[in-house]
Amino acid sequence: MKDKKVYDVEDIQKLLGIGRSKAYAFLDEAYQKQEPFRVIKIGKLFRVPKQSFDNWLDKID
């Protein structure tokens, strides 16, 4: 995942250890608010800019 500029739903699932439906619900909410990280929606596909997500995840630790 190091070379990617964006994460997809499967990446988010693995990174957070959550299921598919939870990941979609979480990303949909984040997309609506553009918080706690940026989310791009292309049709039905969610893409999360890696830097935005990683910065958010680093703040949680």
N, C-alpha and C positions, 0 to 999 in steps of 0.2 A: 504493500500500500504506500510505500515511500515515494514513488514517482507520480502518484496521482495528484491532480489539482483539485478534484472534487470527489466526494464520497457518494455512493448510492445507498439505497435502503439496506441492502445486505451488509455493507460495510458498517453502517450505524448499528445494526443488530449485533454484529460481532463485537464491536468496540464497547457497546453498553451492556451486552449480555442480556438482550431482551428479545421477545418474539416478534414475528413479522407484523401482526396486527398492532401491537404496541408501538413498534417503530413507525408505522404509517400514521398512527394517531398522533404520536409525538411530533413527527415532521410536519404534519398538516397544521398543528397548532403553532409550531415555530414559524411556519410559512406565513400564517395569518398575521402574527405579531412581529415577524423578523427579529425575534428574540427567543432564546438567549444567544442565537447565532443566525447567520444568514442562511436562507433556503431558497433555491431556485426551483421553479416548477415548469417543466416543459411537457405540455399536454398533461398526462397523468403521472409522469416521471418526476421524482424529486431528486435534486442534486444539491449537495451541501459543500460549499467551498471549504476545502481542507483546513486552511489557515484559520478561518472563522471558528470552525468546530473545535480544532485543536486548542485554540486560545481559551475557549469556553471550558473545555475539559480540564485544562491545566489549572484554571482558577478554582475548580471544585476540590482538587487534592489538598 
